[in-house]
Amino acid sequence: MGESPQHTSAWSCPNCGGVSPQLVTACNEKLRSEHIPISPILPTCAVCGAELACNVDGTVNPEIRVIVLTGTCASGKKTIAQILQRRHGFRIIDGNVVRDVVRHKLGIRNAQFNGQEMIAEITREIDILAALGQDIVLSHVIVPDDLPRYRTIFQQRQLCYRIFLLQPDCATAVARSKERTCFNGVTDEYWIRHFHEQLSVLRQQESPDVIVYDNAREPAEESAERIFHLFNKSISGSSRTSSPV
């Protein structure tokens, strides 16, 4: 994707002063959790490595593609997001990583998954990546009641988005939870079933920006490619705006 024009004052380094977008490193690899193979969106200076101050709130860029992956725990969000990053250049905003960033910044032990602090940080990261002209995959448990807040974020910025509900059956998600290595422990079956039930409501709702995808019986690589294809098919002919087709 092409970069949107940004003044150098949008990115300020404590050592180098104002820097151009070409000298901004979006992710801080040094702060990556050992249990989650995704780096936090914390822009640093490519010259000296210092953390940058960012003035990119409310970035409008209709060229940016946003694939939202929601689904219960162990539904495959993180794995598919990593494949989309590796194969198609999307940058990942991951809910668990965002929560670690919020804890780090605010010095708190816990943060509600779609609470005010979390949504504020996710919004900030969306603005940063959009300002750098980078496509985004948001991997996060977003239940139906919270979807309107995320839609507002995308639509205010004129981002081209679609929301994919990954919904394998509960038994498949429970089995995957026991096998995955991206967390230090297994997710309690109660929470898998809890979020699966909450998110199932989206199956009955007809919304043109939501695509329900059953990924129970195919490899993650195949799911990622099909989701990428469905995303492009869904937005084709829609003038690449945030308005659902």
N, C-alpha and C positions, 0 to 999 in steps of 0.2 A: 504494500500500500504506500502511496506517496505521503510525505510529511506535510502537515498543515503549517502554514507560516506562523512562526513564533518569534517574538523579539527575544534577544539574548537575556533581557532583564527578567524573563519568566523563570530562568534557572540561575540561582545565585550560589556560588561556592564561597565558603568562609576564607579560603586560601587564594583562589584564582579570580574571584569577583564574578561578574556575569559570564555565563558560558553558553555556547550555542547548543541546539538540540543534538547535534552530531557528537558532542562530548558528554552526553548524558548516558549513563548506564542505568537502565530501568530497575534491575533487580540487584539486591545485595546478597551475593552468594555466601558471604561469611556468616550471615545470620540464619542460614537455612537450618531447620531442625533435622536432627539425625534420623527421626522417624518419618518425616514427610519430605519426599524428594522434590519439593517445589520451593523456589526461593521467594522471599517476600518482595513486594513492590516498594522499594525504598531507594529512590534515585541517588546515585553517587556520581562524583566527578571522575571522568575517565582519565584525567591527568594526574590528580593527587589522591583520589579515593575517598575524599571527604563527602559526607552526606550533604545533599543540596537542599536549599530552601526553594520551594516551588510556588509559583504564582500562576496557576493554570486552572483555577476554579471555573466550572461551567463550560468546559471546552466544547465547542460545537464543531462537529466534523461528520457530515453525512456519508463520508467515504469509509468510515470505520465499521467493520463487521463485528457483531457481538453474538456469540453463541452462548446461551445460558443453559447449563446442565443442572437440573434439580432432580431429586429422587431421594428415597430413603437411604439410610446408612448402608454402605456396601452394595449400592446399586450400580457402581461402575463409573461414577462421575470423575473421580480423580484420574483413573487409568485412561479413560477416553480423552480427558483434557490434555494429558501428557502426549498422547498420540497426535492430537490436533496441533499441539505445539511443535512436535518433532517433524511432522509431515507437511504442515501447512503454515507454519510460522506464527500461530496465535500465541499471545502471551496469556499466562494463566493467573487469574485471581481466584484463590482457593479459600473457602470459608474458614477452614482450620488454621491456615497460615495467617489470614486476616486477624483471627482471634488472638494469635500469638503476638502480632504487631500491636493490637490494642492493649494487650496486657503489658507489653514492653513500654509503650508510650505513656500509659496512664498509671502504671504501677499497681494494677489490680489483679486479683487472682482469677477472676472469672468475668465473662462478658456474655450477655444474652445473644443467642445466635443471630437474631434479627432485631436486636435492640438498637437504640439510638447511636451508641458508639460504634457498633459494627457497621451499620448502614453508612454512617459518616465516613468511615475509613474506606469502605468499598467504593463509595462515590469519589473520594479523593484519588483512589487508585485508577478508577475508570478515567478520570480527568487527565491524570498523568499519562496513561497509555494512549489516550485519544490525542493528546497534544503532541506525542511522539509519532503519531501516525501508525500505531500498531493495532492490529486486530486483537480481539479479546475473547477468551473463553472464561466465563464465570462458573465455577464449580462450587455449588453451595446448596444446602437444604433450604429451599424457599417454599413455604406452605402457601396455599391459595390466598389466605387473608393478607399475606405480605406482598403478594405479586403487584398490586396497584402501586406501591411505593417504588418498586424497581422499574415498572413501566414509566412512571413519571421521570425518573432519572434518565432513562434512555431517550424518551421522547423530547424532553427539554433540550437535550444535546443533539437531537436529530440523528442519533446513531441507528444503524441498520441492524435490527436484532430479531432473534427468534428464541423462544423458550422451549427446551426439550425436557419433557418429563420422562426420565428413565424409570421404567416400571417392570422389572422382572418380578416374578412371583416371590412371596416371602421366603419360601423354602430355599430358593436359589440365592437370595440375598443373605440369608443366615449362613449358608454353606460358604459363600464367598468371604463373609466376615471372618470365618475361622481360618481361612487360607491366606488372607492378604497380609502383607508385610509393611504397609505404609503407616501403621499405627503400632504403638507399644501396648498391645492388648487386643482383645476381641470385643466388639460392640455387643452390649446386652441385647438379647433377642427382643426384649420388651420394646426398646427404642426403634428397632427395625420395623416391627409390626405397627407401632404407634405412628411413625411417619408415613409408612406405606398406606395406612388407612386414611390419614389426613389428605395425602396427595391424590388418592384415588378419586377424590371429588372432581379433579380436573378431567377425568375421563368423560364425565357427564356434561361438562361445560363446553359449549361450542365457542371457541375463541380462535380467531385466525392467526394469532401470534404464538399459540401453544401447540406443540406437536407431541403427542403421546407415543413413546417408543418402547416396545417390549424387547429388551436385549438379553433375555434369559438364555437363549439357545444359540448364541453365536459368539465367536471370539471378539475380544475388545477391538482388535484392529479392523474387523469387518464392521462393527457398530460405528466406529469413528468415521470410516469412509462413507457409510450410508448416511450418517447424520450430516456430514459435510455436503454430500450430494443433495439431501433433502433441504438443507438450509439454502443452498444456491438456487435450487428449483423454486423454493417458496418466495425468495426475494426477487427472482427474475421478473422483469416487467413491472416491478413496483416502484420504479424510478429511484431505487436504492435509498428510500427514506425510512424513517422509523414507523411510519403508518402501516399497520397490518394490511396484507393483500386481501 
